[in-house]
Amino acid sequence: MIDKTVFKDKKAVYYTLGCKLNFSETSTIERTLQEAGIRTARRGEKADICIINSCAVTQEAEKKCRQAIHKLVRQHPDAFVVVTGCYAQLSAPKLAQEAGVDVVLGIDRKGEILDFLGDLTKNEQGEWYTQPAKDVRNFVPSCSRGDRTRYFLKVQDGCDYFCTYCTIPFARGRSRNPKVESLVEQARGVASEGGKEIVITGVNIGDFGKSTGEDFTGLVKALDAVEGISRYRISSIEPNLITDEIIGYMAQSKRFMPHLHIPLQAGSDEVLKLMHRRYDTAFFAEKIATVRNILPDAFIGVDVIVGTRGESEELFEQAYNFIKGLDVSQLHVFSYSERPGTRALSIEGAVSPAEKHRRSRMLIELSEEKRIAFYERYIGKEAVVLFEKPRPSMPMGGFTANYIRVECEPVKEYVNTLVRVRLGGFNSDRSALTVDEIIGVEQ
Ligand code: SF4
């Protein structure tokens, strides 16, 4: 039994690395600690507890995690330090050795942090509690409120795909999910708190249903029926899991936004094979064409990894031309990072850091061309924007249904409100469109 009296007047700080899923989970951890009486420390305050939610997707992410631990231990020398997340799952004994770390928790224990705080007395030696990710069966739910406008609802965890470059299946375990009804319950909770938008997140969300005998289309339809939520966005979905049925359903839904994020990873069939991805470029191009045909205004974001082993200059050129020809809205470009335990390490043909840098620069420039061209299509057009709370002395911002960033002078009444506007030209750094005319609040 946890003695919550030890938490009275205690303060915690949180540090998160990595994906939307990690941020969603940290926000849920923070809420759990707040409900136990542990408030979040204000800037400059000394904390009694430090929570680090780590990432292991690249070597760089792991290094940043160790740097974060060192910094937090320096800033809060008496605090009880907990490290969790993917890096903790993969390297618990090592992280438990880091100076100042008290407990390292595996992915299955993320929801039980309170049980490991004890009376906050620091441990002589860091302790760690993990089990092999492949044996993890429990699903740790999380639904975070980002800025009270957009919530991140975790619907699935883990992955069974084992793409050769990826460490996530080793860090997050097998694909698993809760029942649709429990997610509908959480969406109702968001609506009751006044939340307008839910981003559906996970690791391989198209694979939803594996552990409950349900499917992703069924989840989409059930969430779509929840009163009070104006918008849903699908955070990322594998190309082979976006069925025509889902695309067709999105087209007739008022709540599922015309916005898709689809990992391509490589633009040549040879490299896709080396990655053990489950499609080829012809399939991917056809999928984009289908989306464009059924959802003509859709914002389509695409993930690409540059410099994986075996990606020769010639294959990269092929990839560049393939991607250039796709009618998509933006690219998310990642540089390949060697991950321990992944099968990619046995592939010949490592790419030098300088060459990776050259390739990612080329794709980032191409991405900007595509984003600007996509935004330009909507200048002068009407759109409905969900405005967010502006930061002090900053313009008010928000997104259209098809994920165009819009900025205007702050208007308090429009925060967390759907407002119909006529879109103007670009703002000064071309990161957003401006508002030419406010037409009115959308009912
Ligand atoms: S689908 Fe592939 S890249 Fe994505 S999490 Fe699973 S193994 Fe990693």
Residues whose N, C-alpha, C, O or C-beta is under 5 A from the ligand:
A	BS01	SF4	C159 Y161 F162 C163 C166 I168 V203
